[in-house]
Amino acid sequence: MADHPEVVPDVPDRLAYRVKCRLLGRPLVTQELAHETLSNPLALGVLASDCISSTAYGSEEMLRILVPVVGVAAFTLLMPVTGAILLVLLLLTLSYRDVVSVYTRAGGSYVVARENFGPRIAQIAAVALLVDYIVTVAVQTAAGTDALISLAHLAGNGYTGIDHLKVPITVGVVVLLMYGNLRGLREAGRAFAAPAYLFMIAVALILLIGLVRALTGGLPHADLHASGVVPLGTAGHGWLYGASLFMVLRAFANGGSSLTGLEAISNSVSAFRKPQGPNARRTLTVMSCILGVMVLGVSTLAHFTHAVPYQDGNPTVIAQEAHLVFGDGWLGTAGLVYVQLATALILYTGANTPFTGFPFLASFVAEDRFLPRQLTRRGHRLAFSGGIISLTVVSLALLIVTRGSVDKLVALYAIGVFTGFTMAAAGMTAHYWRRPGESHRHWKVGVNLVAAVVSALVVIIFAITKFTEGAWLVVVIFPLGVWALIRINRQYREEEEALGNVPALTTDRPHWRRHLVYILVDYLDLATVKALQYAHELRPDDVRALHFVIDAERARRLAAKWDATPGTTVPLELVDCPDRRLRHAVAGLAARTTADGETALTLLIPRRTYSPPLGPLLHPDSGNEMAKALEQLPNVAVTVLPFDVTREVERLRSVNE
């Protein structure tokens, strides 16, 4: 057989596609997906940003609860509460090491819950993680903007000129993160990994210099009575009214925000290079150790410096610590600027972690048919574009509603986070319980069971102590979200059952006695001529051209032109439509034509397509609307025949030139 050169039709790209290529770069082909993976150092920078960056506000959120109740004693209570948080961190790290080792496909607690408890129970984990990711974007970006405003306050001697720009700045950062991730995972990873390491160095400098100054007796204290600080309570007042336990539990719940992002690696195991499980396990261990040291260090420094939260969130506790440790000289100011810029960068890029995890998770849930299937499709740069855009829209709405208040957003935070932790740990408990031959089975069952119980307790504590501060919204959203996902799944299953109910066919030939083709004519032009030619190719028993009369004078002119056009073999029939309900009239005619059950009718609708933006504005798209109105009629097939008017215009221009 002779080889023939491949013929590629000259199909012009649409304007929207050309703009997409200019903004996002060339499209990646599916074969390049294997190269869109992360090395361990790069994964630590990309996936650990959310977790590590919570150091910037975790200790502050604990103090925000303690200081108004027990005053200066809060700095003493801060340490045992931090110790409890670190104990939970240890348990969850051990549990998630098992998760990434056993479930090497991305999905985290959702996949664990699905495999061990079934798909319906797994939707609890799905909703928890989806809510967590959405709130994480809002919290991280809002806290990053707070870091910049804090720098202006401290380095600018109380300058507040950018305070009113908090929401616009934060919104702009979220949009920028969306753009970076739409370009593809590798590009986003390279851009967002460096800030994690810059922040680690910044915190290390604060802790190291703070330790030196503490040993030499030169570590200063913050002004507890400065204008704008959270009002100080008294220890006696708090203990006297029995507020201590409730207050400590609230502080512990707020401090749980320090552990957000711990699940990010388990949700993105497939983003690692092979062997994915061991690489994810090593990266998770390193991330948890770094987080533990940093949380303990920031809380310890707050314990000694008495850095107290401000009512409006600025300057932040970690910014005050940097200012106190580095001092007021030019070198101290340079150190403060570096710390705050690094903090802002890590918080902003910490918001990138959900842009990696949310689309992966949404695609898994959609594969299980609990979310729309569109979320399983990779976009222009092999990213799950639908998930990225959905996350952006909801996060922006949350930011605008809360005005970017970290304190208000944290109230929505930990329930989703720790519900996911609970589902993952409980799932791993069930996994090992069913495998009596597993090595170290009893140890693994015990660790995961304790992690599940502790995480569930945190959910209960947070739901109770923060209920009136916004947690009620999450409590309401959770059952509604689970119901919505199950409802979507039921719809998919019912549709599949309906489409799959195919009777046994004795023959694949139609049983109709006759086949008619009707062409709906609005104009006599090239689009209509193309439809006439196509109608004859179908070899029907009869072809009819129909014009439904809405404007009598226009119909008369169309009929005259039709009759005067040479070569027309199909007569034009005029059908009265006195009430101008065109779709109703066409549907009635089709129903009457096929009422005997032995007649098949094919309706051909010429559709003229025009280039945007003027085309859709100047020409209504009635063809598709007509097709939707007729598609449910039995024995009626509707075919829309597109004709590219813009291309014909360009052809004529080239001929005339």
C-alpha positions in Angstrom: 0.0 0.0 0.0 1.4 3.4 -1.0 2.1 5.9 1.7 0.0 9.0 1.6 1.1 12.2 3.3 -1.0 13.1 6.3 -3.6 15.7 5.5 -4.2 18.2 8.3 -7.2 20.5 7.7 -6.6 24.1 8.1 -8.9 24.7 11.1 -8.3 28.2 12.5 -7.9 28.5 16.3 -10.6 30.4 18.2 -9.7 33.7 19.8 -10.2 32.3 23.3 -7.8 29.5 22.5 -5.2 31.9 21.2 -5.5 34.1 24.3 -5.2 30.9 26.5 -1.9 30.0 24.7 -0.5 33.5 25.2 -1.3 33.5 28.9 -0.5 29.9 29.8 2.0 28.8 27.2 1.9 26.0 24.7 -0.5 23.1 25.5 1.1 20.1 27.1 0.3 16.7 25.5 -0.8 13.8 27.7 2.5 12.0 27.2 4.2 14.8 29.1 2.2 14.0 32.3 4.9 11.6 33.6 7.4 14.5 33.6 5.1 16.7 35.8 6.4 15.2 39.1 8.3 16.6 42.1 11.6 15.7 43.7 11.6 15.4 47.5 13.2 18.9 48.1 10.8 20.5 45.6 7.8 18.6 47.1 8.8 19.8 50.6 8.8 23.4 49.3 5.5 23.1 47.4 3.4 20.8 49.6 4.7 21.7 53.0 4.2 25.5 52.6 0.7 25.4 54.1 1.7 23.3 57.0 4.9 25.1 57.9 3.5 28.6 57.3 0.8 28.0 60.0 3.7 28.7 62.4 3.1 32.4 61.6 -0.3 32.4 63.3 -0.8 29.2 65.3 0.7 30.5 68.6 -1.0 33.9 68.1 -4.4 32.2 67.8 -3.9 30.5 71.2 -2.9 33.7 72.9 -5.9 35.5 71.4 -8.1 33.2 73.5 -5.9 33.1 76.7 -4.8 36.7 77.1 -8.3 38.3 77.5 -9.1 35.7 80.2 -6.0 35.2 82.3 -3.8 38.1 81.3 -0.1 37.7 81.7 -0.6 34.1 82.9 -1.5 33.3 79.3 2.2 33.2 78.4 2.6 30.5 81.0 -0.4 28.5 79.9 0.8 28.8 76.3 3.5 26.2 76.8 1.4 23.3 78.0 -1.2 24.0 75.3 1.6 24.0 72.7 2.8 20.7 74.2 -0.6 19.2 73.7 -0.6 20.4 70.1 2.8 18.8 69.5 1.6 15.5 70.9 -1.3 15.6 68.4 1.2 16.4 65.7 3.3 13.3 66.7 0.2 11.0 66.6 -1.0 12.4 63.2 2.5 12.1 61.7 2.7 8.4 62.6 -0.8 7.9 61.2 -0.1 9.7 57.9 3.2 7.8 57.5 1.0 4.7 57.3 -1.4 6.4 54.9 1.3 7.4 52.3 2.9 4.0 52.6 -0.2 2.0 52.0 -2.2 4.3 49.7 0.4 5.5 47.2 -2.2 6.9 44.9 -3.1 10.5 45.8 -6.3 11.1 47.7 -5.4 11.0 51.4 -8.1 10.5 53.9 -10.8 10.3 51.2 -9.2 7.2 49.6 -8.5 5.7 53.0 -12.1 6.2 54.1 -13.4 4.9 50.7 -11.3 1.7 50.8 -12.2 0.9 54.4 -15.7 2.3 55.0 -17.2 2.4 51.5 -17.9 5.3 49.1 -20.8 6.9 51.0 -19.0 7.2 54.3 -16.0 8.5 52.4 -18.0 11.6 51.4 -17.6 12.8 54.9 -13.9 13.0 54.3 -14.4 14.5 50.9 -16.5 17.4 52.3 -14.0 17.8 55.1 -11.1 18.1 52.8 -12.8 20.3 50.2 -13.9 22.7 53.0 -10.4 22.6 54.5 -8.8 23.5 51.1 -11.2 26.4 50.5 -10.7 27.9 53.9 -6.9 27.3 53.7 -6.6 29.5 50.6 -8.5 32.3 52.4 -6.6 32.0 55.7 -3.2 31.8 54.3 -3.5 34.7 51.9 -5.2 36.9 54.5 -2.4 36.1 57.0 0.2 36.8 54.3 -1.3 40.3 53.8 -1.2 40.8 57.6 2.5 40.1 57.5 3.0 42.9 55.0 0.8 45.3 56.9 2.7 44.4 60.1 6.0 45.2 58.4 4.5 48.6 57.6 3.4 49.1 61.2 6.7 48.2 62.8 9.3 49.4 60.2 7.2 52.5 59.5 6.7 53.6 63.1 3.0 52.8 63.1 2.2 53.6 59.5 -1.3 52.4 58.6 -1.6 53.7 55.1 -2.1 50.3 53.5 -4.6 48.8 56.0 -7.5 49.5 53.7 -5.9 47.6 50.9 -5.9 44.3 52.7 -8.8 42.8 50.8 -7.7 44.0 47.3 -4.1 42.7 47.9 -5.3 39.4 49.1 -7.7 38.9 46.2 -4.9 39.8 43.8 -2.6 37.1 45.3 -5.3 34.4 45.0 -5.8 35.3 41.3 -2.0 35.1 40.8 -1.9 31.7 42.5 -4.6 30.5 40.2 -2.7 31.7 37.2 0.5 29.9 38.3 -1.3 26.6 38.8 -3.1 26.8 35.5 0.3 26.9 33.9 1.0 23.5 35.3 2.4 21.7 38.3 6.1 21.9 37.4 6.0 25.7 36.8 4.0 26.2 40.0 6.4 24.0 42.0 9.6 25.8 40.9 8.0 29.2 41.6 6.5 28.3 45.0 9.2 26.1 46.6 11.8 28.8 47.5 9.7 30.7 50.0 9.4 27.7 52.2 13.1 27.5 52.6 13.4 31.3 53.0 10.8 31.2 55.9 12.6 28.3 57.6 15.8 30.4 57.6 13.9 33.4 58.9 12.4 31.5 61.8 15.8 29.9 62.5 17.4 33.3 62.7 14.7 34.6 65.1 15.1 31.6 67.4 18.9 31.5 67.3 19.4 35.3 68.0 16.6 35.1 70.6 18.4 32.2 72.3 21.6 34.2 72.4 19.9 37.3 73.8 18.0 35.2 76.4 21.3 33.6 77.6 23.0 37.0 77.8 20.0 38.6 79.6 19.2 41.0 76.8 15.8 39.7 75.6 13.3 42.6 75.8 9.5 42.4 76.6 6.6 43.7 74.5 4.4 46.5 75.8 1.3 44.8 77.1 -0.5 48.0 77.3 0.2 49.4 73.8 -2.7 50.9 71.9 -4.7 48.3 70.1 -3.6 45.2 71.9 -6.0 42.5 73.0 -7.3 43.6 76.5 -5.6 41.8 79.3 -7.7 39.8 81.7 -6.6 38.6 85.2 -5.7 35.1 86.2 -8.0 35.3 89.3 -10.9 36.4 87.2 -10.6 33.4 84.9 -10.1 30.8 87.5 -12.7 32.2 89.9 -15.5 31.8 87.4 -14.6 28.4 86.3 -13.6 29.6 82.8 -10.2 27.8 82.9 -11.2 24.5 81.3 -13.4 26.0 78.6 -10.8 28.7 77.9 -8.0 26.1 77.6 -10.0 24.0 75.3 -10.8 27.0 73.1 -7.1 27.8 73.0 -6.3 24.2 72.1 -8.8 24.3 69.3 -7.4 27.5 67.9 -3.9 26.1 68.2 -5.1 23.2 66.1 -4.7 25.6 63.1 -1.0 25.0 63.5 -1.5 21.5 62.1 -3.4 22.4 59.0 -1.7 21.3 55.8 -0.3 18.1 57.4 -2.5 16.0 55.1 -1.3 17.8 51.9 1.4 15.2 51.1 -1.1 12.3 51.4 -3.4 14.1 49.0 -0.7 14.5 46.4 1.4 11.3 46.6 1.1 10.9 42.8 2.9 14.1 42.4 6.1 12.5 43.7 8.8 10.8 41.7 9.0 7.0 41.9 9.0 5.2 44.3 6.2 7.5 45.4 5.3 6.0 48.8 8.8 6.0 50.3 9.5 9.5 49.0 6.2 10.9 50.4 6.9 9.2 53.7 10.4 10.8 54.0 9.1 14.2 53.0 6.2 14.0 55.5 8.6 13.1 58.4 10.9 16.0 57.6 8.0 18.4 57.3 6.5 17.3 60.7 9.9 17.7 62.4 10.4 21.2 61.0 6.8 22.2 62.0 7.2 20.9 65.5 10.5 22.8 66.1 9.1 26.0 64.7 5.8 25.9 66.6 7.6 25.2 69.8 10.2 27.9 69.1 7.6 30.6 68.3 5.5 29.7 71.4 8.6 29.7 73.6 9.8 33.1 72.3 6.3 34.5 72.9 6.4 33.0 76.5 9.6 35.0 77.2 8.9 38.2 75.2 5.2 38.5 76.1 4.4 39.3 72.5 0.6 39.9 72.6 -1.9 39.8 69.8 -3.5 43.0 68.5 -7.2 43.3 68.1 -7.1 44.1 64.4 -4.4 41.4 63.8 -1.5 43.9 63.1 1.3 43.7 64.0 1.3 39.9 64.3 3.0 38.0 67.2 5.7 36.7 65.0 6.4 40.2 63.6 6.7 41.5 67.2 9.1 38.7 68.1 11.3 39.5 65.1 11.2 43.2 66.0 12.1 42.5 69.7 14.9 40.0 68.9 16.6 42.0 66.1 16.3 45.4 67.7 15.8 48.9 66.3 19.1 49.5 64.4 19.5 49.4 60.7 20.6 45.8 61.0 17.6 44.9 63.1 15.3 46.7 60.6 16.9 44.7 57.7 16.3 41.5 59.7 12.7 42.5 60.4 12.1 43.2 56.7 13.6 39.9 55.7 11.5 37.9 58.2 8.2 39.6 57.3 8.8 39.3 53.5 9.7 35.6 54.0 6.6 35.2 56.2 4.3 36.8 53.6 5.8 34.7 50.9 5.4 31.4 52.8 1.8 32.3 53.7 1.0 33.2 50.2 2.6 30.1 48.8 1.1 28.1 51.6 -2.2 28.9 49.9 -0.7 27.1 46.8 -1.0 23.7 48.6 -4.8 23.6 48.2 -4.3 24.5 44.5 -2.4 21.2 44.2 -4.5 19.1 46.5 -8.0 20.3 45.8 -8.0 19.5 42.1 -6.5 16.1 42.7 -9.1 15.3 45.4 -12.0 16.7 43.3 -10.9 14.5 40.4 -11.0 11.3 42.6 -14.4 12.2 43.9 -15.6 12.9 40.4 -14.2 9.5 39.2 -16.4 7.9 41.8 -19.3 9.9 40.4 -19.9 12.0 43.5 -18.9 15.3 41.8 -19.4 16.4 38.2 -17.3 14.4 35.7 -15.9 17.6 34.2 -13.5 17.8 37.2 -11.7 14.7 36.0 -10.5 16.4 32.8 -7.0 17.9 32.6 -6.8 21.3 30.9 -4.4 23.1 28.6 -1.3 22.5 30.8 -2.3 19.1 32.2 -3.7 20.7 35.4 -7.2 20.0 36.6 -8.4 23.4 35.5 -12.0 23.0 36.6 -10.9 22.3 40.2 -8.5 25.2 40.2 -11.1 27.7 39.0 -13.8 26.4 41.4 -11.4 26.7 44.3 -10.5 30.2 43.3 -14.1 31.4 43.0 -15.3 30.0 46.4 -12.2 31.2 48.2 -12.5 34.7 46.9 -16.1 34.8 48.0 -15.1 33.7 51.5 -12.4 36.4 51.6 -14.7 39.2 50.6 -17.5 38.1 53.0 -15.1 38.0 56.0 -13.0 41.0 54.9 -9.9 38.9 55.2 -10.1 38.5 59.0 -7.8 35.6 60.0 -9.6 35.3 63.4 -13.0 34.9 61.7 -11.6 32.4 59.1 -10.0 30.3 61.8 -13.4 29.6 63.2 -14.2 27.8 60.0 -10.9 26.0 59.9 -10.2 23.2 62.3 -13.5 21.3 62.0 -12.7 20.3 58.4 -9.1 19.7 59.1 -9.6 17.4 62.0 -12.5 15.6 60.5 -10.2 14.6 57.7 -7.6 13.5 60.3 -10.2 11.5 62.0 -11.3 9.7 58.9 -7.7 8.9 57.8 -6.7 7.5 61.2 -9.9 5.6 61.7 -9.5 4.1 58.2 -6.0 3.0 58.9 -7.2 1.4 62.1 -9.7 -0.6 60.2 -7.1 -1.4 57.5 -4.7 -3.0 60.0 -7.4 -4.6 62.1 -8.4 -6.7 59.1 -4.9 -7.9 58.5 -3.8 -10.2 61.3 -0.6 -11.1 59.6 0.6 -7.5 59.3 4.0 -6.9 61.0 3.7 -4.6 64.1 -0.1 -4.8 63.6 -1.0 -4.1 67.3 1.3 -1.0 67.4 -0.2 0.4 64.2 -3.8 -0.3 65.3 -3.1 1.4 68.6 -1.4 4.5 67.2 -4.0 5.1 64.6 -6.9 4.5 67.0 -5.5 7.0 69.5 -5.0 9.5 66.6 -8.6 9.0 65.5 -10.0 9.5 69.0 -7.9 12.6 69.7 -8.8 14.1 66.3 -12.5 13.4 66.9 -12.3 15.1 70.3 -10.7 18.2 68.7 -13.6 18.3 66.2 -16.1 18.2 69.1 -14.2 20.7 71.2 -14.0 23.1 68.2 -17.7 22.7 67.3 -18.7 23.5 70.9 -16.3 26.3 71.8 -16.3 28.1 68.4 -20.0 27.4 67.5 -21.1 31.0 67.9 -18.0 32.4 66.2 -18.7 30.9 62.8 -18.2 27.1 63.4 -22.0 26.8 63.1 -21.6 27.4 59.4 -19.3 24.4 58.9 -21.6 22.3 61.1 -24.5 23.1 58.8 -22.4 22.8 55.6 -21.1 19.3 56.4 -24.4 17.4 56.3 -25.6 19.4 53.3 -22.4 18.8 51.5 -22.5 15.1 52.1 -26.1 15.0 51.0 -25.3 16.9 47.8 -22.4 14.6 46.9 -24.6 11.5 47.5 -27.4 13.1 45.4 -25.0 13.7 42.5 -23.9 10.0 42.7 -27.6 8.8 42.7 -28.2 10.9 39.6 -25.3 9.4 37.8 -26.3 5.9 38.8 -29.9 6.4 37.7 -28.8 7.8 34.3 -26.4 4.9 33.8 -29.1 2.4 34.6 -31.5 4.1 32.1 -28.9 4.2 29.4 -27.6 0.7 30.0 -31.1 -0.9 29.9 -30.7 -2.1 26.3 -33.2 -4.8 25.2 -32.1 -7.7 23.1 -32.0 -6.7 19.4 -33.3 -9.1 16.8 -32.0 -6.9 14.1 -30.1 -3.6 13.9 -32.3 -2.3 11.1 -35.0 0.2 11.8 -38.7 -1.0 12.0 -40.2 2.2 10.6 -42.3 2.1 7.5 -41.0 5.4 6.1 -38.4 8.0 6.8 -39.0 11.7 6.2 -36.6 14.6 6.3 -37.8 18.1 7.1 -35.5 21.1 6.7 -36.3 24.2 8.8 -35.7 27.2 6.5 -35.2 30.7 7.8 -33.2 32.1 4.9 -32.2 30.9 1.5 -28.5 31.0 1.7 -25.4 28.7 1.6 -26.3 27.2 5.0 -29.7 26.2 3.7 -28.2 24.8 0.5 -25.8 22.7 2.5 -28.8 21.3 4.5 -30.6 20.5 1.3 -27.6 18.6 -0.1 -27.2 16.7 3.2 -30.9 15.8 3.2 -30.7 14.0 -0.1 -27.6 12.1 1.1 -29.8 10.5 3.8 -31.9 8.8 1.1 -35.2 9.5 2.8 -38.7 8.6 1.4 -39.5 12.3 1.2 -37.7 15.7 1.7 -39.6 18.8 2.6 -38.5 22.4 3.2 -40.6 24.2 5.8 -40.8 27.8 6.8 -42.9 28.7 9.8 -44.6 32.0 9.1 -44.1 34.6 11.8 -43.8 37.6 9.5 -46.1 37.2 6.5 -44.4 39.8 4.3 -41.0 38.2 5.0 -42.4 34.8 4.3 -43.8 36.0 0.9 -40.4 37.4 -0.1 -38.6 34.2 0.9 -41.1 32.0 -1.1 -40.6 34.3 -4.2 -36.8 34.0 -3.9 -37.0 30.3 -3.4 -39.2 29.8 -6.6 -36.9 32.1 -8.6 -33.7 30.2 -7.7 -32.7 27.7 -10.4 -32.0 24.1 -9.5 -34.3 23.9 -6.5 -36.0 20.5 -6.6 -37.6 20.7 -3.2 -40.6 23.1 -2.9 -40.8 25.5 0.1 -43.9 25.0 2.3 -45.2 27.8 4.4 -46.6 26.7 7.8 -48.7 29.2 9.7 -47.5 30.1 13.2 -50.1 32.8 14.4 -49.0 32.8 18.0 -45.3 33.1 17.1 -44.4 30.2 19.4 -42.0 28.7 16.9 -40.6 25.8 19.0 -44.2 24.8 20.0 -45.3 24.8 16.4 -42.4 22.7 15.2 -42.8 20.2 18.1 -46.5 19.9 17.2 -45.9 19.3 13.6 -43.2 16.7 14.4 -45.5 14.9 16.9 -48.3 14.8 14.3 -46.0 13.5 11.6 -44.8 10.6 13.8 -48.0 9.8 15.6 -48.6 6.6 13.7 -45.5 5.0 15.3 -44.2 3.8 11.9 -42.8 7.1 10.6 -39.3 8.4 11.5 -38.6 12.1 11.1 -35.3 13.8 10.8 -35.3 17.5 11.3 -32.4 19.4 9.8 -31.6 22.8 11.4 -29.1 25.0 9.6 -27.0 26.8 12.2 -24.9 29.8 11.2 -21.8 30.4 13.4 -20.1 33.7 13.8 -16.9 34.8 15.4 -17.0 36.6 18.8 -17.5 39.1 20.1 -19.8 40.7 17.6 -21.2 37.5 16.1 -23.1 36.2 19.2 -24.4 39.7 19.9 -25.7 40.3 16.4 -27.1 36.8 15.7 -29.1 34.8 18.3 -28.3 31.1 18.5 -31.8 29.7 17.9 -30.7 26.4 16.4 -29.5 24.7 19.6 -32.5 26.0 21.5 -34.8 24.4 18.9 -32.9 21.1 19.1 -33.2 21.0 22.9 -37.0 21.6 22.6 -37.4 18.6 20.2 -34.9 16.1 21.5 -37.4 14.3 23.7 -39.9 13.5 21.0 -40.1 9.8 20.1 -39.1 8.7 16.6 -37.7 12.3 15.9 -34.0 12.9 15.3 -32.7 16.5 15.3 -29.5 17.3 13.5 -28.0 20.8 13.7 -25.8 21.5 10.7 -23.2 24.3 11.4 -22.0 26.7 8.7 -19.1 28.9 9.5 -20.1 32.3 8.2 -16.9 34.0 9.4 -14.7 31.7 7.3 -16.8 32.3 4.2 -16.4 36.1 4.8 -12.7 35.7 5.0 -12.7 33.6 1.8 -14.5 36.3 -0.1 -12.2 39.0 1.2 -9.2 37.0 -0.1 -10.8 36.6 -3.5 -11.6 40.3 -3.8 -8.1 41.3 -2.8 
